[in-house]
Amino acid sequence: MVGELIHGMMDSTGPGMVGVSLIFIYLAWIVTIGVYRVQQGKKEGHH
């Protein structure tokens, strides 16, 4: 899936490259926030 995105990005226009780059940034943001929330949950302990 990621390979297809990168291959498509190489063949696309300028706006297409920007769009795919923003998708990667968005996915990285989601993962980062997820890891942060898990770490915060571990600090709070179990209820």
N, C-alpha and C positions, 0 to 999 in steps of 0.2 A: 504494500500500500504506500509506504513512504517512498519506495523506489519509483513508483508510478508518478507520484507527485513531483519528485525531483526531475524525472525525465520529462514530464509535461511542462515543468517550469523552464527547462532549457529550450524547449521548442516554442514557448509562448511569447506574447508581446510584452512590452514594458508593464502595462497594468496587470497582466497575468502574473508576471514575476512578483510584483508587489503584493498581489492577492495571496499567492502561495506563501510568500515570506510572512505575511500577517497571520496566516493559518498556523505556521510553525511557532510564531511568537505567542499566539493565543494558547496553543497546546502546552508550550513550556510554562506559561503563566498558570494554567490549570494544575499542572503537576506540582509546581512550586507551592501554590496555595494549599493543595492537598497535603503535601508533606508538612507544611507549617501547621495545618490544623491537626494532623495526627500527633505531632510533637507537643502541641498545646494540650491535647487531650491526655497524653501520657503524663504531663506535669500535674494536671488537676487530679489525677487518680480516678478511682472508680467510685461511683455514687451508690 
